[in-house]
Amino acid sequence: PMSFADDVKRWEAKALLAANNSLCKATESLFTDEVVLSPVQPAANYATGLLKNSFYAMVGGGYDTTVGTVADSNGTGSLSRIKAAMATQPFLGRDNIVTLTNSVPEAYRADVLGWPLGEGANGWIWSGKVKAYGFTSQAVNNFRGAYSP
């Protein structure tokens, strides 16, 4: 015979799994959007796909300082790392922290600052002023629109 306590435990497990799945879906959506929105313009010599393919998801706090070395204009490596992090079900049964970092030296400049005419790093030369892309703020705004009440 099943007891009321057993029923509550089964309900709790089901509720935790549902909450985890929802949080993982939302987090994966936010992180994926950031990758998709990051710039790739090989003809301009400032975003060859290295930026897009150098996002690293980390579960449990902290952040990954890996600097990517593989240029991929689709961000395939970044997207697979995000999917793998969410497959660990990081939120199941407890609070947890999941971070997404991009340690390519130009990431902050591409996202927040932009470039003045002629400034180059790592041999990348800009032929004209390039404004900041704001891909992080765009991804957060998209997330708010999709997941806010």
C-alpha positions in Angstrom: 0.0 0.0 0.0 1.2 3.5 -0.9 1.2 6.1 1.7 0.5 9.8 1.5 4.2 10.5 2.1 5.1 8.3 -0.9 2.7 10.2 -3.0 4.2 13.5 -2.0 7.7 12.2 -2.7 6.7 11.1 -6.2 5.0 14.5 -6.8 8.2 16.3 -5.5 10.4 14.3 -7.9 8.1 15.0 -10.8 8.0 18.7 -10.0 11.8 19.0 -9.6 12.3 17.3 -13.0 9.8 19.7 -14.6 11.4 22.7 -13.1 14.8 21.5 -14.1 13.7 20.9 -17.7 12.2 24.4 -17.9 15.3 26.0 -16.5 17.6 24.1 -18.8 15.4 25.0 -21.8 15.4 28.7 -20.8 19.2 28.7 -20.2 20.0 26.9 -23.4 17.8 29.4 -25.3 19.6 32.4 -23.7 23.1 31.0 -24.3 22.3 29.8 -27.9 20.9 33.2 -28.8 24.1 34.9 -27.6 26.1 32.6 -29.9 23.8 33.1 -32.9 23.8 36.9 -32.4 27.6 37.2 -32.1 29.2 38.7 -35.3 30.7 36.8 -38.2 32.0 39.0 -41.1 35.1 37.4 -42.5 35.3 40.0 -45.3 35.8 42.7 -42.8 38.7 40.9 -41.1 37.4 41.3 -37.6 35.2 38.4 -36.9 36.3 35.2 -38.6 34.2 32.8 -36.7 36.6 32.4 -33.8 34.5 34.7 -31.6 31.3 32.8 -32.4 32.9 29.4 -31.7 34.6 30.4 -28.4 31.7 30.4 -26.0 32.2 28.0 -23.0 29.4 27.0 -20.7 30.3 26.0 -17.1 28.1 24.4 -14.5 28.6 24.9 -10.7 30.0 28.4 -10.5 33.2 30.1 -11.8 33.9 30.6 -15.4 35.9 29.0 -18.2 38.9 31.0 -19.4 39.6 28.9 -22.4 40.4 30.9 -25.5 39.1 29.1 -28.5 41.3 28.3 -31.5 38.8 27.0 -34.0 37.0 29.5 -36.3 33.5 28.3 -37.2 31.0 30.8 -38.6 28.2 28.6 -37.3 29.5 28.4 -33.8 29.1 24.6 -33.8 31.6 24.0 -31.0 30.0 26.7 -28.8 26.5 25.3 -29.4 27.5 21.7 -28.6 29.2 22.8 -25.4 26.1 24.6 -24.3 23.9 21.5 -25.1 26.3 19.3 -23.2 26.2 21.5 -20.1 22.4 21.5 -20.1 22.4 17.7 -20.5 24.0 17.4 -17.1 20.6 18.7 -15.7 22.4 21.3 -13.6 19.3 22.6 -11.8 17.8 19.3 -10.7 17.0 19.3 -7.0 19.2 22.3 -6.0 20.1 25.8 -6.8 23.0 26.0 -9.2 25.0 28.5 -11.3 25.6 28.1 -15.0 27.9 30.6 -16.7 28.7 31.3 -20.4 32.1 33.0 -21.1 34.0 34.0 -24.2 37.7 34.7 -23.5 38.7 35.7 -27.0 40.4 39.1 -26.5 38.1 40.8 -28.9 34.9 39.5 -27.4 34.3 42.5 -25.1 35.2 45.0 -27.8 32.8 43.3 -30.3 30.0 43.2 -27.7 30.4 46.4 -25.8 33.0 48.9 -27.2 33.3 48.6 -31.0 36.6 49.6 -32.8 38.1 52.9 -33.9 39.4 53.2 -37.4 42.6 51.3 -38.0 43.0 49.6 -34.6 44.0 46.0 -34.9 44.6 43.2 -32.4 46.0 39.8 -33.2 46.6 41.0 -36.8 43.0 41.9 -37.4 42.8 45.2 -39.1 39.6 47.3 -39.3 39.0 49.4 -42.4 36.5 51.7 -40.7 34.8 52.4 -37.4 32.8 49.4 -36.3 30.2 50.0 -33.7 29.6 47.5 -30.8 27.3 44.6 -31.7 25.6 44.3 -28.3 24.9 40.6 -28.7 24.7 39.9 -25.0 22.2 42.7 -24.3 20.2 41.6 -27.4 20.2 38.0 -26.1 19.0 39.1 -22.6 16.3 41.3 -24.1 15.1 38.3 -26.3 15.2 36.1 -23.2 13.1 38.6 -21.2 10.6 38.8 -24.0 10.3 35.0 -24.2 10.3 34.1 -20.5 8.9 37.1 -18.6 5.3 37.0 -17.4 
